[in-house]
Amino acid sequence: MNMTTAANPTYAAHGARIPALGVGTAPMTGGLSSDTVVAALRAGYRHIDTAWKYGTERAVGEAIRASGVPRAEIFHTTKVSHEYLRADDFAKSVDESLAALKVDYVDLLMVHWPNPEIPLSETMPALAKAKREGLARHIGAANFNIALLDQAIKFCPEPLVCLQAEYHPYLDQTKLLDAVRRRGMAFVAYCPLGRGRLFSDPVLTEIAQARGKSIAQVALRWLLQQNVAAIPRSSNPTRIADNFKVFDFTLSDAEMARISALKRPDGRIANPVERVSGGWD
Ligand SMILES: NC(=O)c1ccc[n+]([C@@H]2O[C@H](COP(=O)([O-])OP(=O)(O)OC[C@H]3O[C@@H](n4cnc5c(N)ncnc54)[C@H](OP(=O)(O)O)[C@@H]3O)[C@@H](O)[C@H]2O)c1
């Protein structure tokens, strides 16, 4: 993959090809307008991240159909929420998601959060079953720490192609990223813009001005140059299109290092600790 010339490169993992840049669809104030997803597809995005929990699957499905982009070109992700990780509930949740999206399959189906009260020995075979039944082309996990990821792999009869987790310049994910790579999986970064917290950062401002780019573009580029996929969200079609313009410049090693040095002990935004037993790295 050549990150500087490819329009929207993909990361290969256990047979999947995951587009490096996707669009997030978690609910925003006022919900999700299908126009924003249409705008994303028109701007060139081919990876759409949604989840049963977001309540946005119906709007996402409508947007895909309205966009005119062939279904086969889109890498479409959804997730099963932590309340539904028992085998029967899991299958029902997948059926509900596919019905809301009005599709026969998703490209990637993930466990949204681990649930300490439901053993992975029950959940992971249910996830693999959805793949074997053709309801998902690939499967993965979100918000698992390294120990839980290893348990998940042990109990899953099909390969997990990715881990989705929070990652942006204020949060050090070096250990988790290394673990994911060693397991042949792709890393998909959520909250890649720090949910807006990065936008007044002086170092990012300086690099963005020097490059003639926005802070969002610099933050996304920093992830892509680590071979991390990113799924930024915006309610604004212009910003969605701008966030896609990250394939025409390269950050230097010195710029990459300056951005990595922005990590903070309190950089995490999502709070999985209350849901995940055993800590978070
Ligand atoms: N697996 C999980 O547990 C999990 C958890 C959280 C998120 N996610 C996924 O990751 C996606 C992204 O994460 P996120 O939505 O939390 O945060 P994010 O993408 O880091 O940040 C979104 C915020 O950045 C703003 N923004 C976007 N582009 C901008 C630009 N170019 N200039 C200025 N502001 C900009 C948006 O405001 P405007 O709308 O005003 O542009 C919005 O407030 C979610 O939508 C969801 O799909 C997954």
The ligand as an SDF file (V2000), in Angstrom:
LIG
                    3D

 48 52  0  0  0  0  0  0  0  0999 V2000
  -16.5900    1.1550   19.3670 N   0  0  0  0  0  0  0  0  0  0  0  0
  -16.8890    2.1160   20.2220 C   0  0  0  0  0  0  0  0  0  0  0  0
  -17.1140    1.8760   21.4180 O   0  0  0  0  0  0  0  0  0  0  0  0
  -16.9300    3.5410   19.7250 C   0  0  0  0  0  0  0  0  0  0  0  0
  -16.9240    4.5900   20.6740 C   0  0  0  0  0  0  0  0  0  0  0  0
  -16.9490    5.9060   20.2070 C   0  0  0  0  0  0  0  0  0  0  0  0
  -16.9980    6.1530   18.8410 C   0  0  0  0  0  0  0  0  0  0  0  0
  -17.0420    5.1090   17.9430 N   0  0  0  0  0  0  0  0  0  0  0  0
  -17.1220    5.3580   16.4720 C   0  0  0  0  0  0  0  0  0  0  0  0
  -16.1300    6.3020   16.1150 O   0  0  0  0  0  0  0  0  0  0  0  0
  -16.7400    7.4090   15.4550 C   0  0  0  0  0  0  0  0  0  0  0  0
  -15.9220    8.6680   15.6970 C   0  0  0  0  0  0  0  0  0  0  0  0
  -15.7600    8.9430   17.0750 O   0  0  0  0  0  0  0  0  0  0  0  0
  -16.4600   10.1900   17.7790 P   0  0  0  0  0  0  0  0  0  0  0  0
  -17.6490   10.5160   16.9780 O   0  0  0  0  0  0  0  0  0  0  0  0
  -16.6680    9.8860   19.2070 O   0  0  0  0  0  0  0  0  0  0  0  0
  -15.3890   11.3670   17.7520 O   0  0  0  0  0  0  0  0  0  0  0  0
  -14.4250   12.0840   16.6740 P   0  0  0  0  0  0  0  0  0  0  0  0
  -14.6500   11.5880   15.3000 O   0  0  0  0  0  0  0  0  0  0  0  0
  -13.0630   12.0430   17.2520 O   0  0  0  0  0  0  0  0  0  0  0  0
  -14.9080   13.6060   16.7890 O   0  0  0  0  0  0  0  0  0  0  0  0
  -16.1410   14.0320   16.3300 C   0  0  0  0  0  0  0  0  0  0  0  0
  -16.2500   15.5300   16.6050 C   0  0  0  0  0  0  0  0  0  0  0  0
  -15.2770   16.2300   15.8180 O   0  0  0  0  0  0  0  0  0  0  0  0
  -15.9240   17.2820   15.1010 C   0  0  0  0  0  0  0  0  0  0  0  0
  -15.2830   17.3700   13.7850 N   0  0  0  0  0  0  0  0  0  0  0  0
  -15.1800   16.3970   12.8380 C   0  0  0  0  0  0  0  0  0  0  0  0
  -14.4470   16.8280   11.7870 N   0  0  0  0  0  0  0  0  0  0  0  0
  -14.1000   18.1130   12.0600 C   0  0  0  0  0  0  0  0  0  0  0  0
  -13.3550   19.0800   11.3680 C   0  0  0  0  0  0  0  0  0  0  0  0
  -12.8090   18.8290   10.1770 N   0  0  0  0  0  0  0  0  0  0  0  0
  -13.1920   20.3010   11.9540 N   0  0  0  0  0  0  0  0  0  0  0  0
  -13.7480   20.5740   13.1470 C   0  0  0  0  0  0  0  0  0  0  0  0
  -14.4640   19.6840   13.8650 N   0  0  0  0  0  0  0  0  0  0  0  0
  -14.6370   18.4650   13.3200 C   0  0  0  0  0  0  0  0  0  0  0  0
  -17.3790   16.8990   15.0100 C   0  0  0  0  0  0  0  0  0  0  0  0
  -18.1750   18.0560   15.0530 O   0  0  0  0  0  0  0  0  0  0  0  0
  -19.1560   18.4470   13.8280 P   0  0  0  0  0  0  0  0  0  0  0  0
  -20.2080   17.3710   13.8010 O   0  0  0  0  0  0  0  0  0  0  0  0
  -19.7120   19.7700   14.2370 O   0  0  0  0  0  0  0  0  0  0  0  0
  -18.3210   18.4930   12.5850 O   0  0  0  0  0  0  0  0  0  0  0  0
  -17.6030   16.0810   16.2800 C   0  0  0  0  0  0  0  0  0  0  0  0
  -17.9640   16.9110   17.3560 O   0  0  0  0  0  0  0  0  0  0  0  0
  -18.1620    7.4180   16.0160 C   0  0  0  0  0  0  0  0  0  0  0  0
  -19.0480    8.1510   15.2170 O   0  0  0  0  0  0  0  0  0  0  0  0
  -18.4680    5.9370   16.0410 C   0  0  0  0  0  0  0  0  0  0  0  0
  -18.8310    5.4830   14.7530 O   0  0  0  0  0  0  0  0  0  0  0  0
  -16.9780    3.8150   18.3710 C   0  0  0  0  0  0  0  0  0  0  0  0
  1  2  1  0
  2  3  2  0
  2  4  1  0
  4  5  1  0
  4 48  2  0
  5  6  2  0
  6  7  1  0
  7  8  2  0
  8  9  1  0
  8 48  1  0
  9 10  1  0
  9 46  1  0
 10 11  1  0
 11 12  1  0
 11 44  1  0
 12 13  1  0
 13 14  1  0
 14 15  2  0
 14 16  1  0
 14 17  1  0
 17 18  1  0
 18 19  2  0
 18 20  1  0
 18 21  1  0
 21 22  1  0
 22 23  1  0
 23 24  1  0
 23 42  1  0
 24 25  1  0
 25 26  1  0
 25 36  1  0
 26 27  1  0
 26 35  1  0
 27 28  2  0
 28 29  1  0
 29 30  1  0
 29 35  2  0
 30 31  1  0
 30 32  2  0
 32 33  1  0
 33 34  2  0
 34 35  1  0
 36 37  1  0
 36 42  1  0
 37 38  1  0
 38 39  2  0
 38 40  1  0
 38 41  1  0
 42 43  1  0
 44 45  1  0
 44 46  1  0
 46 47  1  0
M  CHG  2   8   1  16  -1
M  END
$$$$
